Amino acid sequence: MTWMAWRLQRSVYLFFVAVSLLLIAYAVVNGLHIEALRHQWLGQPCHGGNGFARKYLSLCQARNNLYLNALGSAVYVHWFAVLPSAVLGLLLGANVVAGEVDRRTARAAWTQSITRGRWFTIKVAVALGSLVVLAIPLGVTVTWFLRVSEWTPRISTNGFTYGGWMPLAVGVFAFAVTTIVGTILRRPSWTLATGLIVTALVAWAMQNEVRAHLVPLQSVTIQWSAITKGDKTVGKPSHPAPANAWVLFNGYVPVDYGNTLPTSGQATSWMYAINRCPANFVYPTRYATCLNKLGLHEVELYVADNQYWELQLREGGLYLAGAALLLGSSLLLTRRTEG
């Protein structure tokens, strides 16, 4: 039975293995290339643009252009881990019940000595095993790429979504979605379309509505100082959030508000009050007095880099818990459904 389950889906799986190997090779080569260019730009004689002799101007401009161009191509690398895992999960899930019913092989299996529960369990185990073998190398590669290239902080939206074990968690969830949809609809094409929409909506909601509330936020109070050069005055913030943090909010909140995200209505009302204060750098004393009377201060709310794996475990755990619930429901439906 295990061999039959593997045989029915091996062509799809082997295709994704070949694609994934190409993507991993590209990510490794690209990561090493960006790392080398970054070291050249930050090293002598350019020092990352922080002061170099005039005679090195052309050399440093060329190094900077090469480095920035390489970073521009890196936008494609971070998709590699999630897309193959998610798409393969959708395809494998659509094959568990809907594909078997469409090929009319499910009825033959169900009328033999094997129970529907065991038939379903074996097919799910083989599919998930295949998915794990594919997703882990992709996730490890992209996590390594983000570290060596320093393309984006790993806790940021792009770095977080495509690194760690998120590719595996999303792939398993996509598999579970199409499995239960296929159990209900029993049509592979409709199953894939519905599963894609549901998975995309859940991933969007997780990234934009849920993730920021899974770990406690940290905050820093921003103090501005005026720097005047010639006839120009600019502001410089003191002690902002760490450079590798994921900043979720920058603005004004009440002094005793705490480390929670304000609603858009709250942030707008507080900003409207601040706009009635005198200009900061023109009248710094009057501005500070106005700010104190309003009981507001400027803050940055952020998720620190050291919360990366805690957030990975919590968000990934939500995906896996949802997948377990969907697969359990699919098993119950398969046992009770009529052939």
Long-range contacts (C-beta under 8 A, 24 or more apart in sequence): 1-109, 1-114, 1-118, 1-119, 1-122, 2-122, 2-126, 5-122, 5-123, 5-126, 5-127, 6-126, 6-130, 8-95, 8-99, 8-100, 8-105, 9-92, 9-95, 9-126, 9-127, 9-130, 12-88, 12-91, 12-92, 12-95, 13-88, 13-92, 13-130, 13-134, 16-84, 16-87, 16-88, 16-134, 17-134, 19-84, 20-80, 20-84, 20-134, 20-137, 20-138, 23-80, 23-84, 23-138, 24-80, 24-137, 24-138, 24-141, 26-77, 26-80, 27-77, 27-80, 27-141, 27-142, 27-145, 28-141, 28-145, 30-70, 30-73, 30-74, 30-77, 30-145, 30-149, 31-77, 31-144, 31-145, 31-148, 31-149, 32-148, 33-70, 34-67, 34-70, 34-71, 34-74, 34-148, 34-149, 34-151, 35-148, 35-149, 37-63, 37-66, 37-67, 37-70, 38-67, 38-149, 38-150, 40-67, 41-67, 71-149, 71-151, 74-145, 74-149, 74-151, 77-142, 77-145, 77-151, 78-142, 78-145, 78-146, 78-151, 78-152, 78-158, 78-159, 78-161, 78-162, 78-163, 79-162, 80-138, 80-141, 80-142, 80-162, 81-135, 81-138, 81-139, 81-141, 81-142, 81-162, 81-163, 81-166, 81-167, 82-161, 82-162, 82-166, 82-167, 82-170, 82-171, 84-134, 84-135, 84-138, 85-131, 85-134, 85-135, 85-138, 85-139, 85-167, 85-168, 85-170, 85-171, 85-174, 86-167, 86-170, 86-171, 86-174, 86-199, 87-174, 88-130, 88-131, 88-134, 88-171, 89-131, 89-170, 89-171, 89-172, 89-173, 89-174, 89-175, 89-178, 90-174, 90-175, 90-177, 90-178, 90-192, 90-195, 90-196, 90-199, 91-178, 91-192, 92-127, 92-130, 92-131, 92-175, 92-178, 93-127, 93-174, 93-175, 93-176, 93-177, 93-178, 93-179, 93-181, 93-182, 93-191, 93-195, 94-178, 94-179, 94-181, 94-182, 94-188, 94-191, 94-192, 94-195, 95-127, 95-182, 95-188, 96-120, 96-123, 96-124, 96-127, 96-178, 96-179, 96-182, 96-183, 96-330, 97-179, 97-182, 97-183, 97-186, 97-330, 97-334, 98-178, 98-181, 98-182, 98-183, 98-185, 98-186, 98-187, 98-188, 98-191, 99-182, 99-188, 101-182, 101-186, 102-186, 102-187, 102-188, 106-339, 107-339, 110-339, 111-339, 116-334, 116-335, 117-331, 117-334, 117-335, 119-334, 120-330, 120-331, 120-334, 120-335, 121-331, 124-179, 124-327, 127-175, 128-172, 128-175, 131-168, 131-171, 131-172, 131-175, 132-168, 134-171, 135-167, 135-168, 135-171, 136-168, 138-167, 139-163, 139-164, 139-165, 139-166, 139-167, 139-168, 142-167, 153-243, 153-244, 153-245, 153-246, 153-305, 154-244, 154-305, 154-308, 155-244, 155-245, 155-246, 155-303, 155-304, 155-305, 155-307, 155-308, 155-311, 156-246, 157-207, 157-246, 160-211, 160-246, 160-308, 160-311, 160-312, 161-207, 164-308, 164-309, 164-312, 164-316, 165-312, 165-316, 166-312, 166-315, 166-316, 168-316, 169-315, 169-316, 169-319, 169-320, 170-199, 170-203, 170-319, 172-319, 172-320, 172-323, 173-199, 173-202, 173-319, 173-320, 173-322, 173-323, 173-326, 174-199, 175-323, 176-322, 176-323, 176-324, 176-326, 176-327, 176-330, 177-202, 177-326, 179-326, 179-327, 179-330, 180-326, 180-327, 180-329, 180-330, 180-333, 183-330, 183-333, 183-334, 183-337, 184-333, 202-322, 206-315, 206-318, 206-319, 210-315, 210-318, 211-311, 211-315, 212-248, 212-261, 212-303, 213-261, 214-311, 214-314, 214-315, 214-318, 215-303, 215-307, 215-310, 215-311, 215-314, 216-259, 217-248, 217-259, 217-260, 217-261, 217-301, 217-302, 217-303, 218-245, 218-259, 218-301, 218-302, 218-303, 218-304, 219-259, 219-299, 219-300, 219-301, 219-302, 220-299, 220-300, 220-302, 221-297, 221-298, 221-299, 222-250, 222-297, 222-298, 222-299, 222-300, 224-280, 224-281, 224-298, 226-281, 226-284, 233-281, 235-280, 235-281, 240-300, 241-300, 241-302, 242-302, 242-304, 242-305, 244-305, 245-302, 245-303, 245-304, 245-305, 246-302, 246-303, 247-300, 247-301, 247-302, 248-301, 248-302, 248-303, 249-299, 249-300, 249-301, 250-298, 250-299, 250-300, 250-301, 251-298, 251-299, 252-296, 252-297, 252-298, 252-299, 253-296, 253-297, 253-299, 254-295, 254-296, 255-295, 255-296, 255-297, 259-301, 260-301, 261-301, 270-294, 270-296
